[in-house]
Amino acid sequence: MAAGGSYSIVEYFGGDDGYRCGYCKHENGNFSHGMWSHTMTVQDYQDLIDRGWRRSGKYVYKPVMNKTCCPQYTIRCHALNFHPSKTHKKTLKKVNRFLSKGEMPVEQHDEGHHEGEPMDSVHEEGVQPPPQDPLKIDHSEVQDISTSPDTDTTNSTAPTMPRDDAEKTTNVTPKPGKGVDPNRPLCRKAKDLRKERRLQKEQQKHQEAVSSTVNPAPSKSSSNQPKSLEEFITESLPNDPLHRLEVRLVRSNPPSPQFKASFDASYQVYKLYQMAIHKDPPDRPTESQFKRFLCDSPLEAETAPDGPDVGYGSFHQQYWLDGRIVAVGVLDILPSCVSSVYLYYHPEFSSLSLGTYSALREIAFTRQLQQQSPKLSYYYLGFYVHSCPKMHYKGQYRPSDLLCPETYTWLTIERCIPRLDISAYSRLNENARAAIPVLIVMGEGVGFLTEYA
């Protein structure tokens, strides 16, 4: 029950029947508890997602973790301690180059892989996971050590010259009376030369280090501190860029005037996204489905003295490029976190990795809200599915935690991965004495969410 006296009213559906899995495509391998939420306070929903539940529209569900084919673990990122990875920085620079100079990256047409993966959200009919493998390595960033002149290639299988020519050279018999020139230095192996050059470089670096200790070079203005996420987002953007990007937050429930005015444009982007990325037929992404899936929400609009200025509840974060919507992130702002529900974008801009870009912007948004509400410090990415490689990208926003499905305690993802490599389902908390909390829903059919033990 909220502080203002309002209740959460839910209607439990049960979870005995299996249905189609959106991850592995098993026809009846997905099992979950479900309930229709007529109305829900933001604190009750915060408590629910901290126990493995998640909403899709007004439908709230929790996978039966030890029974479902693809166990789904709630994942959260520590927004305040987040530092962008090399891949994240490349995405931000790519978008900024487009905004400042109009450089559109070349689309990579790898079958089943798309830049800009959306945050998943499985609803009643099931949503297919994003068709991108976020862990795909960009080999342009990997240096082949066999090509480095200072690398010891003793075990290299690539000779420096064709084998036939080498044999001819070594088997040539000197002419009588003409031996090796005594005035020339002895021949040395290429391996020895490389070792000598490497040793000379190490000695030179040591001398430079000693010199810099005695006469230190002027430090940079940032005192060698790593750039923040916010600095990377705005880096290299001129005052008058070629394209202008504006991010607007509009409340979706109850719908604000700004949300109503942009509804049709937002729906058209969703429809194009579903057809291009998820291969939906044109008649499937209907306006009613869009409303039910991404606009309807049981969460009440709430405010609190120690809460963020925008209040709590459900929102759409719209990305306007040169006056038109190109992407929308569906968010819930809760007492302790920003929870990502879904992301859809115009397929014309898929090469900009807008899925990754929007997640980074949402982490920055969480940090902004935390300055107004100190306890709001986490960014929830929905479910992490270790058995589905296409979902591994969520584990790259670190530091991050996974929720133990039995004790409902948080553990760092680094501790969880080895256990999940062994088994798709795991009690992540290794402490055998950890207590198991109980959720009590009172009433038959329609009830009040009243107590957590």
C-alpha positions as CSV (number, residue, x, y, z in Angstrom):
1,M,0.0,0.0,0.0
2,A,1.3,3.4,-0.9
3,A,1.9,6.2,1.6
4,G,-1.1,8.0,0.3
5,G,-3.5,5.1,1.1
6,S,-3.9,3.6,-2.3
7,Y,-3.7,-0.1,-2.9
8,S,-2.4,-2.5,-5.6
9,I,-5.2,-4.6,-7.0
10,V,-4.2,-7.7,-9.0
11,E,-5.9,-10.7,-10.5
12,Y,-3.9,-13.9,-10.4
13,F,-3.9,-16.1,-13.5
14,G,-1.7,-19.0,-12.4
15,G,1.2,-20.6,-14.2
16,D,0.6,-24.3,-14.8
17,D,0.4,-24.3,-18.6
18,G,3.5,-23.9,-20.8
19,Y,3.5,-21.6,-23.8
20,R,5.9,-20.7,-26.6
21,C,9.3,-19.4,-25.7
22,G,10.4,-16.2,-27.4
23,Y,14.1,-17.2,-26.9
24,C,14.6,-20.8,-27.9
25,K,11.2,-21.1,-29.8
26,H,10.1,-24.1,-27.8
27,E,6.4,-24.4,-28.4
28,N,5.4,-25.1,-24.8
29,G,8.6,-24.8,-22.7
30,N,8.0,-21.3,-21.2
31,F,6.4,-21.4,-17.8
32,S,5.5,-18.4,-15.7
33,H,3.1,-17.1,-13.0
34,G,1.0,-14.2,-14.3
35,M,-1.5,-11.7,-12.9
36,W,-3.4,-8.8,-14.4
37,S,-2.7,-5.7,-12.5
38,H,-5.7,-3.3,-12.4
39,T,-3.7,-0.8,-10.5
40,M,-0.3,-0.8,-8.7
41,T,1.7,1.5,-6.6
42,V,5.3,2.1,-7.6
43,Q,6.7,0.8,-4.4
44,D,4.8,-2.5,-4.8
45,Y,6.1,-2.9,-8.3
46,Q,9.6,-2.1,-7.0
47,D,9.2,-4.9,-4.5
48,L,7.9,-7.2,-7.2
49,I,10.8,-6.7,-9.7
50,D,13.2,-7.2,-6.8
51,R,11.6,-10.7,-6.5
52,G,11.8,-11.6,-10.2
53,W,8.6,-10.2,-11.6
54,R,8.2,-7.9,-14.7
55,R,5.4,-6.2,-16.4
56,S,4.2,-6.0,-20.1
57,G,1.5,-3.5,-20.2
58,K,-0.8,-4.3,-17.3
59,Y,0.2,-8.0,-17.3
60,V,2.8,-8.8,-14.6
61,Y,4.6,-12.1,-14.8
62,K,7.3,-14.1,-13.1
63,P,9.1,-17.1,-14.8
64,V,9.0,-20.4,-13.0
65,M,12.8,-20.5,-13.0
66,N,13.4,-24.2,-12.2
67,K,10.8,-25.3,-14.8
68,T,11.0,-22.9,-17.8
69,C,13.2,-23.7,-20.7
70,C,15.1,-20.5,-20.7
71,P,15.5,-19.1,-17.1
72,Q,15.3,-15.3,-16.9
73,Y,17.3,-13.5,-14.2
74,T,16.5,-10.0,-13.3
75,I,19.6,-7.8,-13.9
76,R,20.4,-4.4,-12.7
77,C,23.3,-2.0,-13.4
78,H,25.0,0.2,-10.7
79,A,24.4,3.5,-12.6
80,L,26.6,5.6,-10.4
81,N,29.6,3.4,-10.8
82,F,29.1,2.6,-14.5
83,H,31.9,3.3,-16.9
84,P,31.4,2.8,-20.7
85,S,33.3,0.0,-22.3
86,K,35.3,0.3,-25.5
87,T,32.3,-0.8,-27.5
88,H,30.0,1.7,-25.7
89,K,32.5,4.5,-26.5
90,K,32.5,3.5,-30.2
91,T,28.7,3.7,-30.3
92,L,28.7,7.1,-28.7
93,K,31.3,8.4,-31.1
94,K,29.5,6.9,-34.1
95,V,26.2,8.7,-33.2
96,N,28.1,12.0,-32.5
97,R,29.8,11.8,-35.9
98,F,26.4,11.3,-37.5
99,L,25.0,14.3,-35.7
100,S,27.9,16.6,-36.3
101,K,28.9,15.6,-39.9
102,G,26.1,13.4,-41.2
103,E,28.3,10.3,-41.5
104,M,26.0,7.3,-41.6
105,P,27.8,4.0,-40.9
106,V,27.6,1.3,-43.5
107,E,24.9,-1.3,-42.6
108,Q,26.3,-4.7,-42.0
109,H,24.0,-7.3,-43.5
110,D,24.9,-10.3,-41.3
111,E,22.0,-12.7,-41.2
112,G,20.4,-12.7,-37.8
113,H,22.5,-9.8,-36.5
114,H,21.3,-6.2,-36.2
115,E,23.0,-3.2,-34.7
116,G,20.9,-1.7,-31.9
117,E,19.4,-4.5,-30.0
118,P,16.2,-3.6,-28.1
119,M,15.6,-4.3,-24.5
120,D,13.4,-7.4,-24.4
121,S,9.9,-7.6,-22.9
122,V,7.9,-10.8,-23.1
123,H,4.2,-10.3,-23.1
124,E,1.2,-12.6,-23.4
125,E,2.0,-13.5,-27.0
126,G,5.8,-13.5,-26.5
127,V,8.2,-11.2,-28.0
128,Q,11.1,-12.5,-30.1
129,P,14.6,-11.6,-28.7
130,P,16.7,-9.0,-30.7
131,P,18.4,-10.6,-33.7
132,Q,21.8,-9.2,-32.7
133,D,24.7,-10.9,-31.0
134,P,26.1,-8.0,-29.0
135,L,29.3,-9.9,-28.3
136,K,30.3,-10.1,-31.9
137,I,33.9,-8.9,-32.0
138,D,35.0,-6.1,-34.3
139,H,38.1,-7.6,-35.7
140,S,39.4,-4.3,-36.9
141,E,40.1,-3.5,-33.2
142,V,42.2,-6.7,-32.7
143,Q,45.9,-6.6,-33.5
144,D,47.4,-9.7,-35.0
145,I,50.6,-10.2,-33.0
146,S,52.2,-12.1,-35.8
147,T,52.4,-8.9,-37.8
148,S,54.3,-6.9,-35.1
149,P,58.0,-6.4,-35.9
150,D,58.8,-6.6,-32.2
151,T,57.0,-9.9,-31.5
152,D,58.9,-13.1,-31.0
153,T,57.6,-15.4,-33.6
154,T,59.6,-18.5,-32.7
155,N,56.6,-20.7,-33.0
156,S,55.2,-19.0,-36.0
157,T,54.3,-21.3,-38.9
158,A,54.7,-18.5,-41.4
159,P,58.2,-18.4,-42.9
160,T,59.7,-15.1,-44.1
161,M,60.2,-16.4,-47.6
162,P,58.8,-19.2,-49.8
163,R,60.0,-22.6,-48.7
164,D,61.4,-23.5,-52.1
165,D,63.4,-20.3,-52.4
166,A,64.8,-20.7,-48.9
167,E,66.0,-24.2,-49.6
168,K,67.7,-23.1,-52.8
169,T,69.4,-20.3,-50.9
170,T,70.7,-22.5,-48.1
171,N,72.0,-25.3,-50.5
172,V,74.1,-23.1,-52.8
173,T,77.8,-24.2,-52.8
174,P,80.3,-21.3,-52.6
175,K,82.6,-21.0,-55.6
176,P,86.2,-22.2,-55.1
177,G,88.4,-19.5,-53.6
178,K,85.5,-17.2,-52.6
179,G,84.4,-17.7,-49.0
180,V,82.6,-15.5,-46.6
181,D,83.7,-11.8,-46.5
182,P,85.7,-11.5,-43.3
183,N,85.1,-7.7,-43.3
184,R,81.3,-8.1,-42.9
185,P,79.5,-8.9,-39.6
186,L,78.4,-12.5,-39.0
187,C,74.8,-13.3,-40.1
188,R,72.3,-13.2,-37.2
189,K,69.0,-14.8,-36.9
190,A,65.9,-12.7,-37.3
191,K,64.7,-13.8,-33.9
192,D,67.8,-12.5,-32.2
193,L,67.5,-9.2,-34.0
194,R,63.9,-8.8,-32.8
195,K,64.9,-9.6,-29.3
196,E,67.6,-7.0,-29.4
197,R,65.2,-4.3,-30.7
198,R,62.7,-5.2,-28.0
199,L,65.4,-4.9,-25.3
200,Q,66.4,-1.5,-26.7
201,K,62.8,-0.3,-26.6
202,E,62.4,-1.4,-23.0
203,Q,65.6,0.4,-22.0
204,Q,64.4,3.5,-23.7
205,K,61.0,3.4,-21.9
206,H,62.8,3.0,-18.6
207,Q,65.0,6.0,-19.3
208,E,61.9,8.1,-20.2
209,A,60.1,7.0,-17.1
210,V,63.1,8.1,-14.9
211,S,63.2,11.4,-16.8
212,S,59.5,12.0,-16.3
213,T,59.9,11.4,-12.6
214,V,62.5,14.1,-12.3
215,N,60.8,16.5,-14.7
216,P,57.1,15.6,-14.8
217,A,55.2,16.7,-17.9
218,P,52.3,19.1,-17.4
219,S,49.2,17.1,-16.4
220,K,45.9,17.3,-18.4
221,S,43.1,19.5,-17.0
222,S,41.2,16.3,-16.1
223,S,44.0,15.2,-13.8
224,N,44.1,11.9,-15.8
225,Q,40.7,11.0,-14.6
226,P,38.7,8.9,-17.0
227,K,35.9,10.7,-18.9
228,S,32.4,10.3,-17.5
229,L,29.6,8.8,-19.5
230,E,28.1,12.3,-19.8
231,E,31.3,13.6,-21.3
232,F,31.3,10.9,-23.9
233,I,27.7,11.6,-24.8
234,T,28.4,15.2,-25.6
235,E,32.0,14.8,-26.9
236,S,32.9,16.3,-30.3
237,L,29.5,17.9,-30.8
238,P,29.8,21.4,-32.3
239,N,27.5,24.2,-31.3
240,D,25.8,24.0,-34.7
241,P,25.7,20.3,-35.7
242,L,24.4,19.1,-39.0
243,H,21.6,17.2,-37.2
244,R,19.9,18.1,-34.0
245,L,18.9,15.4,-31.5
246,E,16.5,16.2,-28.7
247,V,15.5,13.7,-26.0
248,R,12.0,14.3,-24.5
249,L,10.4,12.6,-21.5
250,V,6.7,12.3,-21.7
251,R,4.4,10.6,-19.2
252,S,2.4,7.7,-20.8
253,N,0.1,6.9,-17.9
254,P,-1.9,8.9,-17.4
255,P,-1.1,10.2,-20.8
256,S,0.2,13.7,-20.9
257,P,-0.7,16.3,-23.6
258,Q,2.7,15.8,-25.1
259,F,2.3,12.0,-25.2
260,K,-1.1,12.4,-26.9
261,A,0.2,14.9,-29.5
262,S,3.0,12.5,-30.5
263,F,1.1,9.2,-30.2
264,D,0.5,8.6,-34.0
265,A,4.1,9.4,-34.9
266,S,5.4,7.1,-32.1
267,Y,3.1,4.3,-33.2
268,Q,4.3,4.5,-36.8
269,V,7.9,4.1,-35.7
270,Y,6.9,1.1,-33.6
271,K,5.1,-0.5,-36.6
272,L,8.1,0.0,-38.9
273,Y,10.4,-1.4,-36.2
274,Q,8.3,-4.6,-35.6
275,M,8.0,-5.3,-39.3
276,A,11.7,-4.7,-40.1
277,I,13.4,-6.1,-37.0
278,H,11.0,-8.7,-35.8
279,K,9.6,-9.6,-39.2
280,D,6.0,-9.0,-38.1
281,P,3.4,-9.0,-41.0
282,P,2.0,-5.5,-41.6
283,D,-1.4,-6.3,-40.0
284,R,0.1,-7.6,-36.7
285,P,1.5,-4.4,-35.0
286,T,-1.9,-2.8,-34.6
287,E,-2.6,0.3,-32.7
288,S,-4.5,-1.6,-30.1
289,Q,-1.5,-3.9,-29.6
290,F,0.8,-1.0,-29.3
291,K,-1.4,0.6,-26.6
292,R,-1.8,-2.6,-24.7
293,F,1.9,-3.6,-24.9
294,L,3.7,-0.2,-24.5
295,C,1.3,2.5,-23.4
296,D,-1.0,0.9,-20.8
297,S,0.5,0.6,-17.4
298,P,-0.9,-0.2,-14.0
299,L,1.5,2.2,-12.2
300,E,0.0,5.2,-10.6
301,A,1.6,8.6,-11.1
302,E,3.1,9.4,-7.8
303,T,5.3,12.1,-6.3
304,A,7.3,12.2,-3.1
305,P,9.2,14.9,-1.2
306,D,12.4,13.0,-1.7
307,G,11.6,11.8,-5.2
308,P,12.6,13.1,-8.6
309,D,11.0,16.2,-10.0
310,V,9.3,14.3,-12.8
311,G,7.7,12.0,-10.3
312,Y,7.3,8.2,-10.4
313,G,5.4,6.1,-12.9
314,S,5.5,5.1,-16.6
315,F,7.1,7.2,-19.3
316,H,8.2,7.3,-22.9
317,Q,11.6,8.8,-23.6
318,Q,11.4,10.0,-27.2
319,Y,14.4,10.7,-29.4
320,W,13.6,13.5,-31.9
321,L,16.0,13.9,-34.8
322,D,15.5,17.1,-36.8
323,G,11.9,17.4,-35.7
324,R,10.8,13.8,-36.0
325,I,10.7,10.8,-33.7
326,V,13.4,8.2,-34.6
327,A,13.4,6.1,-31.4
328,V,11.4,5.6,-28.2
329,G,12.5,4.1,-24.9
330,V,9.7,2.9,-22.6
331,L,10.6,3.4,-19.0
332,D,9.3,3.0,-15.5
333,I,10.7,5.4,-12.9
334,L,10.5,3.7,-9.5
335,P,11.7,4.5,-6.0
336,S,15.1,2.8,-6.4
337,C,15.6,2.5,-10.1
338,V,14.8,3.3,-13.7
339,S,13.4,0.2,-15.3
340,S,13.7,-0.3,-19.0
341,V,10.6,-1.9,-20.5
342,Y,11.3,-1.7,-24.3
343,L,13.0,0.2,-27.0
344,Y,11.9,0.6,-30.6
345,Y,13.4,2.8,-33.4
346,H,13.1,3.7,-37.0
347,P,14.8,1.0,-39.1
348,E,16.4,3.7,-41.3
349,F,18.8,4.4,-38.4
350,S,19.6,0.8,-37.4
351,S,23.3,1.2,-38.2
352,L,23.6,3.8,-35.5
353,S,23.3,1.1,-32.8
354,L,20.4,2.9,-31.2
355,G,19.7,0.1,-28.8
356,T,23.1,0.5,-27.2
357,Y,22.9,4.3,-27.5
358,S,19.5,4.6,-25.7
359,A,20.7,2.3,-22.9
360,L,23.7,4.6,-22.3
361,R,21.4,7.6,-22.3
362,E,19.0,5.9,-19.9
363,I,21.9,5.1,-17.5
364,A,22.9,8.8,-17.7
365,F,19.3,9.7,-17.0
366,T,19.3,7.5,-13.9
367,R,22.4,9.3,-12.7
368,Q,20.6,12.6,-13.2
369,L,17.6,11.5,-11.2
370,Q,19.8,10.2,-8.4
371,Q,21.0,13.8,-7.8
372,Q,17.4,14.6,-7.0
373,S,16.5,11.3,-5.2
374,P,19.6,9.7,-3.6
375,K,18.1,6.2,-3.3
376,L,17.3,6.0,-7.0
377,S,20.6,4.7,-8.1
378,Y,20.0,1.5,-10.3
379,Y,19.2,0.9,-13.9
380,Y,17.2,-2.3,-14.5
381,L,17.6,-3.9,-17.9
382,G,14.8,-6.5,-17.5
383,F,15.8,-10.1,-17.8
384,Y,19.2,-11.6,-18.5
385,V,19.0,-15.0,-20.3
386,H,22.3,-16.8,-20.1
387,S,21.1,-19.7,-22.2
388,C,20.3,-17.3,-25.1
389,P,23.6,-15.7,-26.5
390,K,21.6,-12.9,-28.0
391,M,20.8,-11.7,-24.5
392,H,24.4,-11.6,-23.3
393,Y,24.7,-8.0,-24.2
394,K,22.9,-7.0,-21.0
395,G,25.8,-8.3,-19.0
396,Q,28.2,-5.8,-20.6
397,Y,26.7,-2.8,-18.7
398,R,28.9,-3.1,-15.6
399,P,29.0,-3.2,-12.6
400,S,25.9,-5.3,-12.6
401,D,24.1,-7.8,-10.4
402,L,21.8,-10.8,-11.0
403,L,18.9,-11.7,-8.7
404,C,19.1,-15.1,-7.0
405,P,15.8,-16.9,-7.9
406,E,15.6,-18.5,-4.5
407,T,16.8,-16.0,-1.9
408,Y,16.1,-12.8,-3.9
409,T,19.5,-11.4,-3.0
410,W,21.8,-9.7,-5.5
411,L,25.1,-11.1,-6.6
412,T,27.7,-9.7,-9.0
413,I,27.4,-11.1,-12.5
414,E,31.0,-12.1,-12.4
415,R,30.2,-14.6,-9.6
416,C,27.1,-15.9,-11.4
417,I,28.5,-16.6,-14.9
418,P,30.6,-19.7,-13.9
419,R,27.5,-21.2,-12.3
420,L,25.3,-20.5,-15.3
421,D,27.9,-21.9,-17.6
422,I,27.3,-25.2,-15.9
423,S,23.5,-25.1,-15.6
424,A,20.9,-22.7,-17.2
425,Y,19.1,-22.7,-13.8
426,S,21.1,-22.0,-10.6
427,R,20.5,-20.9,-7.1
428,L,23.1,-18.1,-7.5
429,N,23.5,-17.5,-3.8
430,E,26.0,-20.0,-2.5
431,N,25.0,-19.4,1.1
432,A,23.0,-22.4,2.1
433,R,21.6,-20.7,5.2
434,A,20.2,-17.7,3.2
435,A,16.4,-17.4,4.0
436,I,13.8,-17.6,1.3
437,P,11.2,-14.7,1.5
438,V,7.5,-15.3,0.8
439,L,5.1,-13.2,-1.2
440,I,1.5,-13.3,0.1
441,V,-1.4,-12.4,-2.2
442,M,-4.7,-12.4,-0.3
443,G,-8.1,-13.1,-1.7
444,E,-9.4,-15.2,-4.5
445,G,-9.1,-13.9,-8.0
446,V,-8.9,-10.2,-7.2
447,G,-6.8,-9.4,-4.2
448,F,-4.6,-6.9,-2.4
449,L,-0.9,-7.0,-2.5
450,T,-0.2,-6.5,1.2
451,E,2.8,-8.3,2.6
452,Y,6.3,-9.6,1.9
453,A,8.1,-11.8,4.4
